[in-house]
């Protein structure tokens, strides 16, 4: 897709390059124990060890992996990749999802990059500060602040701008690293993937909640908007 962007409102935000050489996909983790409990789990000291997948989430992860493997085997995608890289948050719920998907691809003889799954802290959940461990309705308080200021750290949260910067860094790094034609699956969390999508869409990151919500264990290709012209 091609569009014309005015630089002003995006000037301070991290941006992806004009083009990417590889296809990127977002995969949200399966339904987790924290989802079931209705709590916010964003502290690495806790979330890397606990709040893994609930039974439903394990089924979702298995199904997501099988669906992807079947699609590749059937050649139902526009191009069949020579291999797939799976990069995941090291939070337990994402890790378990990524491992399940990698297992399904390996069973289908799809070539995987590196040691099947690469774990990267840049895909960790956004840190929710004072609200960590509290009821998940508190997300709404943070998101209300996001719409006003993508650099805010109210309630001790990680800013939208900082999340966007770290995930863009990872995408660019993988785009430069992967062999030609490979796909890259990014396994992460709700807010992180919503914010990542604003970078691909070249949107003001304050609007991340306007994008279609990624349900648990949902795979979505990240389509990069092409900059056709720029005015200042």
C-alpha positions as CSV (number, residue, x, y, z in Angstrom):
1,X,0.0,0.0,0.0
2,X,1.2,3.5,-0.8
3,X,0.4,6.7,1.0
4,X,1.7,10.2,1.5
5,X,2.8,11.1,5.0
6,X,3.3,14.5,6.7
7,X,6.4,14.2,8.9
8,X,5.3,16.5,11.8
9,X,3.5,14.1,14.1
10,X,5.9,11.2,13.5
11,X,9.1,13.1,13.7
12,X,9.9,12.1,17.3
13,X,8.9,8.4,16.9
14,X,11.2,5.5,15.8
15,X,10.4,4.5,12.2
16,X,11.0,1.4,10.1
17,X,13.0,1.8,6.9
18,X,11.2,2.5,3.6
19,X,11.3,-1.2,2.7
20,X,11.9,-4.6,4.3
21,X,13.4,-7.6,2.5
22,X,11.4,-10.3,4.4
23,X,7.9,-11.1,5.4
24,X,7.1,-10.5,9.1
25,X,4.2,-12.0,11.1
26,X,2.9,-11.1,14.6
27,X,1.8,-14.0,16.8
28,X,0.2,-13.2,20.2
29,X,0.8,-15.8,22.9
30,X,-2.0,-18.3,23.7
31,X,-4.5,-17.7,26.5
32,X,-2.4,-17.5,29.7
33,X,-3.0,-18.1,33.4
34,X,-2.8,-14.3,33.8
35,X,-5.5,-13.9,31.2
36,X,-7.7,-16.4,33.0
37,X,-7.1,-14.6,36.4
38,X,-7.8,-11.2,34.8
39,X,-4.5,-9.7,36.0
40,X,-1.7,-7.7,34.5
41,X,1.6,-9.7,34.3
42,X,4.5,-7.5,33.1
43,X,7.2,-7.9,35.6
44,X,10.1,-10.0,34.1
45,X,11.0,-11.3,37.6
46,X,7.6,-12.9,37.7
47,X,6.5,-13.5,34.1
48,X,9.6,-15.3,32.9
49,X,8.9,-18.0,35.5
50,X,5.1,-18.0,36.0
51,X,1.8,-17.2,34.3
52,X,2.4,-19.7,31.5
53,X,-0.3,-21.0,29.1
54,X,-3.6,-22.1,30.5
55,X,-5.0,-25.4,29.1
56,X,-7.0,-23.5,26.5
57,X,-3.8,-21.5,25.5
58,X,-1.8,-24.7,25.0
59,X,-4.5,-25.9,22.6
60,X,-4.5,-22.6,20.8
61,X,-0.7,-22.6,20.4
62,X,-0.8,-26.2,19.0
63,X,-3.5,-25.2,16.6
64,X,-1.7,-22.1,15.5
65,X,1.4,-24.1,14.8
66,X,-0.4,-26.8,12.9
67,X,-2.4,-24.2,10.8
68,X,0.9,-22.4,9.8
69,X,2.6,-25.7,9.0
70,X,-0.4,-26.8,6.9
71,X,-0.5,-23.5,5.0
72,X,3.2,-23.7,4.2
73,X,2.9,-27.4,3.1
74,X,-0.1,-26.6,1.0
75,X,1.6,-23.7,-0.8
76,X,-1.5,-21.6,0.0
77,X,0.7,-18.6,0.7
78,X,1.9,-16.3,-2.2
79,X,5.4,-17.7,-1.7
80,X,6.7,-20.7,0.1
81,X,9.6,-19.8,2.4
82,X,12.8,-21.7,2.4
83,X,12.7,-21.4,6.2
84,X,11.1,-19.7,9.1
85,X,12.6,-17.7,12.0
86,X,10.7,-17.7,15.3
87,X,11.7,-14.9,17.6
88,X,9.9,-14.8,21.0
89,X,9.6,-12.9,24.2
90,X,11.1,-14.8,27.0
91,X,8.0,-14.5,29.2
92,X,6.8,-18.0,29.9
93,X,3.4,-17.6,28.1
94,X,5.1,-16.5,24.9
95,X,7.9,-19.0,25.2
96,X,5.5,-21.9,25.5
97,X,3.6,-20.6,22.5
98,X,6.7,-20.2,20.4
99,X,8.0,-23.7,21.3
100,X,4.6,-25.3,20.3
101,X,4.7,-23.5,16.9
102,X,8.3,-24.5,16.3
103,X,7.4,-28.1,17.1
104,X,4.6,-28.1,14.6
105,X,6.8,-26.6,11.9
106,X,9.7,-29.1,12.7
107,X,7.2,-32.0,12.4
108,X,6.3,-30.7,9.0
109,X,10.0,-30.5,8.0
110,X,10.0,-26.7,7.8
111,X,13.5,-25.4,8.2
112,X,13.9,-23.3,11.3
113,X,16.4,-20.5,12.0
114,X,19.1,-21.1,14.6
115,X,18.0,-23.2,17.6
116,X,14.4,-23.4,16.5
117,X,13.3,-20.5,18.7
118,X,15.3,-17.3,19.5
119,X,14.3,-15.5,22.7
120,X,14.7,-11.7,22.7
121,X,13.9,-9.3,25.6
122,X,12.8,-6.7,23.1
123,X,9.6,-8.6,22.6
124,X,8.7,-8.7,26.3
125,X,5.4,-7.3,27.4
126,X,5.2,-3.6,28.0
127,X,6.0,-2.9,31.6
128,X,2.8,-1.6,33.4
129,X,4.5,-0.2,36.5
130,X,2.2,0.3,39.5
131,X,-0.5,-1.8,37.8
132,X,1.6,-4.9,37.6
133,X,-0.2,-7.8,39.3
134,X,-3.5,-5.8,39.5
135,X,-6.8,-6.2,37.8
136,X,-6.6,-6.0,34.0
137,X,-9.2,-3.3,33.7
138,X,-6.4,-0.9,34.7
139,X,-5.1,-1.2,31.1
140,X,-7.8,1.3,30.2
141,X,-6.2,4.0,32.5
142,X,-2.9,3.6,30.7
143,X,-4.4,3.5,27.3
144,X,-6.3,6.8,28.0
145,X,-2.9,8.4,28.7
146,X,-1.4,6.8,25.6
147,X,-3.9,8.7,23.3
148,X,-2.6,12.0,24.7
149,X,1.1,11.4,24.9
150,X,3.1,8.4,23.5
151,X,6.1,9.4,25.7
152,X,4.2,9.3,29.0
153,X,5.3,7.1,31.9
154,X,2.2,7.7,34.2
155,X,1.8,5.1,36.9
156,X,5.4,4.0,36.2
157,X,4.6,2.4,32.9
158,X,7.0,1.9,30.0
159,X,6.2,4.5,27.3
160,X,4.7,3.7,24.0
161,X,7.6,5.3,22.3
162,X,10.1,3.1,24.1
163,X,8.2,0.0,23.2
164,X,8.1,1.0,19.6
165,X,11.8,1.8,19.5
166,X,12.8,-1.6,20.9
167,X,10.6,-3.6,18.6
168,X,11.7,-1.7,15.5
169,X,15.3,-2.3,16.4
170,X,14.6,-6.1,16.5
171,X,12.7,-6.0,13.2
172,X,15.5,-4.2,11.4
173,X,18.1,-6.5,12.9
174,X,16.3,-9.6,11.8
175,X,15.7,-8.2,8.3
176,X,19.4,-7.7,7.9
177,X,20.3,-11.1,9.3
178,X,17.9,-13.6,7.7
179,X,18.7,-15.5,4.5
180,X,16.8,-14.4,1.4
181,X,13.1,-15.4,1.3
182,X,12.8,-16.5,5.0
183,X,9.8,-15.6,7.0
184,X,10.0,-14.2,10.5
185,X,7.4,-14.9,13.2
186,X,7.4,-12.5,16.2
187,X,5.8,-14.1,19.3
188,X,4.9,-11.5,21.8
189,X,2.1,-9.8,23.8
190,X,-1.0,-7.7,23.2
191,X,0.3,-4.1,23.8
192,X,3.7,-4.8,22.2
193,X,2.2,-6.2,19.0
194,X,-0.4,-3.4,18.8
195,X,2.4,-0.8,19.1
196,X,4.5,-2.7,16.6
197,X,1.7,-2.6,14.1
198,X,1.7,1.2,14.2
199,X,5.3,1.2,13.0
200,X,4.4,-1.1,10.0
201,X,1.3,1.1,9.3
202,X,3.4,4.3,9.8
203,X,0.7,5.5,12.2
204,X,1.1,7.8,15.2
205,X,1.7,5.3,18.0
206,X,-0.8,7.1,20.2
207,X,-3.5,5.4,18.1
208,X,-2.4,1.8,18.7
209,X,-5.7,0.9,20.3
210,X,-7.5,1.8,17.0
211,X,-5.9,-1.1,15.2
212,X,-7.7,-4.5,15.0
213,X,-7.1,-6.3,18.3
214,X,-5.0,-9.5,18.1
215,X,-6.7,-12.2,19.9
216,X,-4.7,-14.9,21.8
217,X,-2.7,-17.2,19.5
218,X,-3.7,-15.2,16.4
219,X,-1.2,-14.9,13.6
220,X,-1.2,-11.8,11.5
221,X,1.1,-10.7,8.7
222,X,2.6,-7.3,9.2
223,X,2.2,-5.2,6.1
224,X,4.6,-2.4,5.7
225,X,3.1,0.8,4.3
226,X,5.3,2.3,1.5
227,X,6.1,5.9,1.7
228,X,5.3,7.5,-1.6
229,X,6.0,11.1,-0.8
230,X,6.9,13.3,2.1
231,X,6.0,16.9,2.8
232,X,7.2,19.0,5.7
